Structure formats: structure tokens, C-alpha cells
Amino acid sequence: MKRILLFLATNLAVVVVLGVVASLLGVNRYLTANGLNLGALLVFAFIMGFGGAIISLLISKPVAKWSSGVQVITGTEGPDEAWIVNTVRKFADQAGIGMPEVGVFPGEPNAFATGAFKNNALVAVSTGLLQGMTREEVEAVIGHEVAHIANGDMVTMTLIQGVMNTFVVFLSRVIGYLVDGWLNRGEQRSGPGIGYFVTTIVLDILLGFLAAIIVAWFSRQREFRADRGAAQLMGRKQPMINALARLGGMVPGELPKGLQTAGITSGVGKLFSTHPPIEERIAALQNAQ
């Protein structure tokens, strides 16, 4: 989950920055004296939507290293590090991708893969994961992360997030324009009124939540596929099933301690979860052909 949270948070920050810059430079000129220019708005929404997603993807590796405290290893540090690097190399060769960077970061059990390109990615595992699992289980988790890279999951998430961002920006401004016109019908003005700005801000938030639900659903499907990918790389399902069962009994290091109480784990919050429940993942893997 860590890699997805980092991606979504970075994407949101970049979109906000792009919006501020666009306003300061005056490039968001889709509101004209003759009304709303839908073509110009669509171009603006596309640039805003995909700009944030693509930039966040391109900087995903350095952001992940910095925010998680990842120490890149080469395998020369000791026998444990050598085993981790060799395991990643073995799976990368099997998957037909370039050797990713390999890193270790401090904290509770967790692992992630990130990067804009299949042949220039990063696989990182936590010290808690290495200490709390058997080598075979750690190997399965590494296989899962390599499968994410081989499947191009970060690029897929970027495209989905970009499409969602584009729809949010476009629809919020079209509806904001219509609401503003209704509130100020008959009044002659040279620009949008407060109704436009308030509606746009509110809809950016509300539609953004709806977009997050859709993105989270796609993310959950990726996890099932990566579980199957790990089983294929290892030649059997059981190690991945064991790793998932082990994770189910651990406290995952997904959020900083100060944010753990804000985690959403039940009810409507399940719609925003980027990972399916462990039980569902185990059942899906057991039933996979």
C-alpha cells in the first residue's frame, strides 16, 4: 500500500501546484466573453490531469527513497543483503525486465516496488519483513513486487489516475459554470462569479473522492494479479499463500504512527482500500488456475 499512497499523495500535490501555476500564468483561459470554451477546457483538464499523474510517476523513485528512508544495497554488504539482491535478480531475469535497484528500509513489515520504467525500477523491503518472515516467505513477497514491475502496474495506475483527474477537472468546471450562470441569470458580468469558484472547489473534492474509489478498485485488482505473478515466478502457490497468511498476523507498516488512527478499515472506507483483505487474496490465489 505504501507505494500507492505515495503515488496518490504526490499526484495530488502536483495537481494543486499545476493549478496554482496555471492561474498565476493565466493559461487557464477556457472562460471567455462568449461563455465556456469546452475545447480549451478539455485541453486544460487533460494537461492538469495527466500532468500531475505523469510527474508523480517520474519522481516516484526518489520520493519513495526519501520518504521511507530506503538504503540501496548492492549485495556486498553481507550475506543477507547478497541473498536479497540475488533473489531480485533471479526474478527479474525470469520476468524479462532489467535489474531493479534494491533497498532496505526500517520499520514494520512492508515492501514496495516503484519506478516509471520496467527496466529502471526499485524493489524495497522493510527490516520488519525480513525479521518476521521465513526466507521462502520473503522470497514470495519479493516475487510479488517484481510481478508488479513486470505487469507495468505503476504505468497503469498513472493512466487511470490521469483519466480520473481529467474528468474531475473538466466536469467540476462545466458544472461550476452552469451553477454560476443559474445563480446570476440576467446579470451582466465580465467573468465568473463566486458561485463558479465555490462549486468548482466543492466538486473537485467530491468528484476526487469518487475518482479515488475507482482508482482503489483498479489497485485491488493489481494485487490479485501480482499474487499470481509471484506464484508463477516461484513455480508454486504455497510460498505466497504462506506469506499472505503471515502478513495477516502482523501489524503492517503502512502509515506513520501519527496517522494510523486515521486509517479507514471498515464500512465505506473499504471502497478506498488499495489492497484487498488478506483472506480474499489467499482464497483467490488458492482458486487460481
VOMARMI-705857 format. One record per residue (C-alpha): residue number from 1; residue in three letters; x, y, z. Coordinates in steps of 0.001 Angstrom, whole numbers, plus 500000, padded with zeros to 6 digits. Layout:
N
(r NUM,'ALA',(X,Y,Z)) ...
This chain:
289
(r 1,'MET',(500000,500000,500000)) (r 2,'LYS',(502910,502338,500696)) (r 3,'ARG',(503790,502780,497007)) (r 4,'ILE',(500167,503631,496111)) (r 5,'LEU',(499750,506091,498978)) (r 6,'LEU',(502979,507804,497925)) (r 7,'PHE',(501830,507956,494318)) (r 8,'LEU',(498378,509347,495159)) (r 9,'ALA',(499730,511914,497629)) (r 10,'THR',(502393,513086,495189)) (r 11,'ASN',(499870,513232,492368)) (r 12,'LEU',(497510,515387,494443)) (r 13,'ALA',(500321,517754,495412)) (r 14,'VAL',(501477,518126,491812)) (r 15,'VAL',(497941,518790,490550)) (r 16,'VAL',(497486,521529,493159)) (r 17,'VAL',(500811,523122,492197)) (r 18,'LEU',(499942,522944,488482)) (r 19,'GLY',(496597,524575,489190)) (r 20,'VAL',(498200,527460,491091)) (r 21,'VAL',(500830,527966,488382)) (r 22,'ALA',(498171,527862,485650)) (r 23,'SER',(496168,530546,487454)) (r 24,'LEU',(499213,532760,488001)) (r 25,'LEU',(500289,532466,484363)) (r 26,'GLY',(496766,532887,483064)) (r 27,'VAL',(496875,529792,480889)) (r 28,'ASN',(493518,528509,482091)) (r 29,'ARG',(491593,530708,479649)) (r 30,'TYR',(488683,528418,478983)) (r 31,'LEU',(486266,531065,480285)) (r 32,'THR',(485726,533652,477551)) (r 33,'ALA',(483432,536607,476966)) (r 34,'ASN',(481258,534289,474879)) (r 35,'GLY',(480977,531667,477574)) (r 36,'LEU',(482718,528387,478291)) (r 37,'ASN',(485133,527157,475618)) (r 38,'LEU',(484731,523396,476001)) (r 39,'GLY',(487645,522585,473696)) (r 40,'ALA',(490055,524788,475629)) (r 41,'LEU',(488705,523422,478916)) (r 42,'LEU',(489235,519831,477779)) (r 43,'VAL',(492844,520598,476832)) (r 44,'PHE',(493367,522311,480181)) (r 45,'ALA',(491794,519374,482058)) (r 46,'PHE',(493927,516878,480118)) (r 47,'ILE',(497137,518768,480899)) (r 48,'MET',(496186,519133,484544)) (r 49,'GLY',(495019,515533,484895)) (r 50,'PHE',(497851,513734,483161)) (r 51,'GLY',(500481,516300,484123)) (r 52,'GLY',(500070,515540,487812)) (r 53,'ALA',(499965,511776,487295)) (r 54,'ILE',(502980,511638,484967)) (r 55,'ILE',(505146,513947,487071)) (r 56,'SER',(504357,511951,490221)) (r 57,'LEU',(505289,508749,488370)) (r 58,'LEU',(508592,510175,487136)) (r 59,'ILE',(509635,511243,490626)) (r 60,'SER',(508219,508157,492368)) (r 61,'LYS',(511590,506502,492970)) (r 62,'PRO',(513380,509411,494664)) (r 63,'VAL',(510247,510297,496636)) (r 64,'ALA',(509901,506686,497848)) (r 65,'LYS',(513576,506523,498845)) (r 66,'TRP',(513431,509803,500721)) (r 67,'SER',(510082,509283,502458)) (r 68,'SER',(510756,505676,503517)) (r 69,'GLY',(514433,506025,504391)) (r 70,'VAL',(515452,503393,501844)) (r 71,'GLN',(519085,502343,501869)) (r 72,'VAL',(520076,500993,498462)) (r 73,'ILE',(522081,497776,498710)) (r 74,'THR',(524333,496055,496165)) (r 75,'GLY',(524811,492684,497864)) (r 76,'THR',(528353,493400,499019)) (r 77,'GLU',(527220,494499,502487)) (r 78,'GLY',(526797,490973,503843)) (r 79,'PRO',(525250,487536,503210)) (r 80,'ASP',(521686,488660,503912)) (r 81,'GLU',(521954,491593,501532)) (r 82,'ALA',(523558,489346,498915)) (r 83,'TRP',(520630,486925,499185)) (r 84,'ILE',(518083,489733,498756)) (r 85,'VAL',(519849,491160,495705)) (r 86,'ASN',(520301,487726,494123)) (r 87,'THR',(516619,486922,494702)) (r 88,'VAL',(515533,490126,492985)) (r 89,'ARG',(517939,489437,490116)) (r 90,'LYS',(516635,485880,489690)) (r 91,'PHE',(513015,487022,489495)) (r 92,'ALA',(513851,489993,487244)) (r 93,'ASP',(515563,487632,484800)) (r 94,'GLN',(512584,485273,484868)) (r 95,'ALA',(510180,488168,484307)) (r 96,'GLY',(512266,489586,481453)) (r 97,'ILE',(512871,493004,482997)) (r 98,'GLY',(516019,494928,483814)) (r 99,'MET',(517582,494516,487241)) (r 100,'PRO',(515809,496908,489633)) (r 101,'GLU',(517576,498832,492353)) (r 102,'VAL',(517248,497001,495654)) (r 103,'GLY',(516782,498656,499008)) (r 104,'VAL',(516017,498052,502663)) (r 105,'PHE',(514142,500479,504893)) (r 106,'PRO',(513477,500499,508643)) (r 107,'GLY',(510037,499798,510053)) (r 108,'GLU',(507221,497310,510422)) (r 109,'PRO',(506594,494564,507832)) (r 110,'ASN',(506192,496078,504388)) (r 111,'ALA',(507602,496055,500879)) (r 112,'PHE',(507066,498030,497710)) (r 113,'ALA',(508142,498419,494118)) (r 114,'THR',(508088,501695,492253)) (r 115,'GLY',(509542,503471,489264)) (r 116,'ALA',(508448,504913,485937)) (r 117,'PHE',(510093,502246,483781)) (r 118,'LYS',(510241,498446,483913)) (r 119,'ASN',(513990,498454,483409)) (r 120,'ASN',(514724,501181,485949)) (r 121,'ALA',(512594,500349,488985)) (r 122,'LEU',(513127,499930,492716)) (r 123,'VAL',(512252,496999,494980)) (r 124,'ALA',(512472,497674,498707)) (r 125,'VAL',(511699,495543,501749)) (r 126,'SER',(511478,496570,505380)) (r 127,'THR',(513595,495304,508240)) (r 128,'GLY',(510393,494169,509963)) (r 129,'LEU',(509523,491982,506989)) (r 130,'LEU',(512985,490408,506903)) (r 131,'GLN',(512904,489696,510632)) (r 132,'GLY',(509319,488430,510818)) (r 133,'MET',(509204,486034,507862)) (r 134,'THR',(510997,482941,506707)) (r 135,'ARG',(513276,483270,503682)) (r 136,'GLU',(510770,481476,501478)) (r 137,'GLU',(508035,483906,502529)) (r 138,'VAL',(510301,486912,501934)) (r 139,'GLU',(511142,485433,498532)) (r 140,'ALA',(507420,485263,497717)) (r 141,'VAL',(506922,488903,498729)) (r 142,'ILE',(509861,489941,496540)) (r 143,'GLY',(508311,487932,493694)) (r 144,'HIS',(505068,489827,494240)) (r 145,'GLU',(506862,493172,493924)) (r 146,'VAL',(508789,492092,490825)) (r 147,'ALA',(505484,490968,489312)) (r 148,'HIS',(504133,494498,489849)) (r 149,'ILE',(507044,495858,487819)) (r 150,'ALA',(506739,493230,485087)) (r 151,'ASN',(502999,493912,484814)) (r 152,'GLY',(503648,497640,484346)) (r 153,'ASP',(501363,498404,487268)) (r 154,'MET',(502716,501855,488069)) (r 155,'VAL',(502206,502980,484466)) (r 156,'THR',(498693,501516,484508)) (r 157,'MET',(497914,503394,487708)) (r 158,'THR',(499271,506589,486133)) (r 159,'LEU',(496985,506263,483120)) (r 160,'ILE',(493940,505527,485289)) (r 161,'GLN',(494737,508374,487657)) (r 162,'GLY',(495302,510721,484709)) (r 163,'VAL',(491918,509868,483173)) (r 164,'MET',(490188,510327,486529)) (r 165,'ASN',(491935,513653,487137)) (r 166,'THR',(490911,514861,483687)) (r 167,'PHE',(487252,514021,484272)) (r 168,'VAL',(487297,515678,487697)) (r 169,'VAL',(488811,518924,486399)) (r 170,'PHE',(486538,519024,483327)) (r 171,'LEU',(483224,518149,484997)) (r 172,'SER',(483735,520352,488056)) (r 173,'ARG',(484301,523407,485867)) (r 174,'VAL',(481444,522706,483481)) (r 175,'ILE',(479026,522235,486391)) (r 176,'GLY',(480508,525250,488182)) (r 177,'TYR',(479907,527382,485099)) (r 178,'LEU',(476288,526187,484839)) (r 179,'VAL',(475611,526783,488549)) (r 180,'ASP',(477170,530229,488358)) (r 181,'GLY',(475018,531110,485344)) (r 182,'TRP',(471886,529951,487130)) (r 183,'LEU',(472691,531964,490257)) (r 184,'ASN',(473406,535099,488262)) (r 185,'ARG',(470890,534784,485433)) (r 186,'GLY',(470223,538090,483723)) (r 187,'GLU',(473204,539786,485349)) (r 188,'GLN',(475890,541158,483018)) (r 189,'ARG',(479432,540311,484127)) (r 190,'SER',(482862,540090,482555)) (r 191,'GLY',(483946,536954,484402)) (r 192,'PRO',(482837,534089,486627)) (r 193,'GLY',(481239,534785,489964)) (r 194,'ILE',(481621,533319,493414)) (r 195,'GLY',(479194,530523,492517)) (r 196,'TYR',(481636,529205,489930)) (r 197,'PHE',(484611,529166,492282)) (r 198,'VAL',(482741,527631,495232)) (r 199,'THR',(481088,524962,493081)) (r 200,'THR',(484371,524091,491392)) (r 201,'ILE',(486199,523679,494696)) (r 202,'VAL',(483413,521557,496221)) (r 203,'LEU',(483133,519342,493151)) (r 204,'ASP',(486906,518943,492889)) (r 205,'ILE',(486734,517411,496360)) (r 206,'LEU',(483568,515321,495874)) (r 207,'LEU',(484463,514048,492409)) (r 208,'GLY',(488000,513479,493638)) (r 209,'PHE',(486638,511063,496243)) (r 210,'LEU',(484670,509228,493548)) (r 211,'ALA',(487798,509057,491382)) (r 212,'ALA',(489766,507692,494355)) (r 213,'ILE',(487231,504862,494731)) (r 214,'ILE',(487692,503883,491086)) (r 215,'VAL',(491493,504075,491314)) (r 216,'ALA',(491435,501983,494501)) (r 217,'TRP',(489319,499323,492778)) (r 218,'PHE',(491878,499025,489982)) (r 219,'SER',(494630,498863,492573)) (r 220,'ARG',(492944,495932,494319)) (r 221,'GLN',(492780,494011,491032)) (r 222,'ARG',(496521,494571,490549)) (r 223,'GLU',(497222,492912,493873)) (r 224,'PHE',(495434,489709,492861)) (r 225,'ARG',(497425,489627,489627)) (r 226,'ALA',(500735,490273,491406)) (r 227,'ASP',(499985,487424,493836)) (r 228,'ARG',(499527,485105,490868)) (r 229,'GLY',(502689,486506,489326)) (r 230,'ALA',(504682,485679,492458)) (r 231,'ALA',(503350,482118,492408)) (r 232,'GLN',(504376,481759,488766)) (r 233,'LEU',(507869,483110,489428)) (r 234,'MET',(508321,480651,492304)) (r 235,'GLY',(506735,477771,490447)) (r 236,'ARG',(504079,477097,493103)) (r 237,'LYS',(501420,478913,495102)) (r 238,'GLN',(502137,477828,498652)) (r 239,'PRO',(505001,480223,499490)) (r 240,'MET',(502867,483223,498511)) (r 241,'ILE',(499896,481824,500432)) (r 242,'ASN',(502134,481364,503474)) (r 243,'ALA',(503487,484895,503125)) (r 244,'LEU',(499971,486333,502954)) (r 245,'ALA',(498901,484306,505983)) (r 246,'ARG',(501949,485574,507873)) (r 247,'LEU',(501177,489159,506894)) (r 248,'GLY',(497636,488659,508144)) (r 249,'GLY',(499011,488105,511634)) (r 250,'MET',(501346,491097,511549)) (r 251,'VAL',(500855,494819,512011)) (r 252,'PRO',(501759,496218,508578)) (r 253,'GLY',(503813,499377,508398)) (r 254,'GLU',(501536,501290,506080)) (r 255,'LEU',(501196,504705,507687)) (r 256,'PRO',(503272,506860,510022)) (r 257,'LYS',(502315,506375,513659)) (r 258,'GLY',(500679,509783,513802)) (r 259,'LEU',(498282,508792,511004)) (r 260,'GLN',(497433,505233,511996)) (r 261,'THR',(494263,506308,513820)) (r 262,'ALA',(493092,507988,510598)) (r 263,'GLY',(493259,504713,508695)) (r 264,'ILE',(489955,503546,507227)) (r 265,'THR',(489445,499811,507595)) (r 266,'SER',(485733,499146,507543)) (r 267,'GLY',(482393,500297,506174)) (r 268,'VAL',(482545,502816,503359)) (r 269,'GLY',(486306,503027,503888)) (r 270,'LYS',(486735,499651,502200)) (r 271,'LEU',(485947,501372,498922)) (r 272,'PHE',(489120,503424,499301)) (r 273,'SER',(491367,500480,500196)) (r 274,'THR',(494174,499904,497695)) (r 275,'HIS',(494629,496289,498861)) (r 276,'PRO',(492006,493528,499175)) (r 277,'PRO',(491622,491759,502539)) (r 278,'ILE',(494251,489081,503138)) (r 279,'GLU',(491574,486376,503286)) (r 280,'GLU',(490300,487314,499815)) (r 281,'ARG',(493804,487303,498385)) (r 282,'ILE',(494537,483861,499804)) (r 283,'ALA',(491221,482465,498516)) (r 284,'ALA',(491781,483967,495061)) (r 285,'LEU',(495278,482522,494856)) (r 286,'GLN',(494131,479100,496019)) (r 287,'ASN',(491428,479072,493327)) (r 288,'ALA',(493684,480408,490573)) (r 289,'GLN',(494468,478064,487719)) 
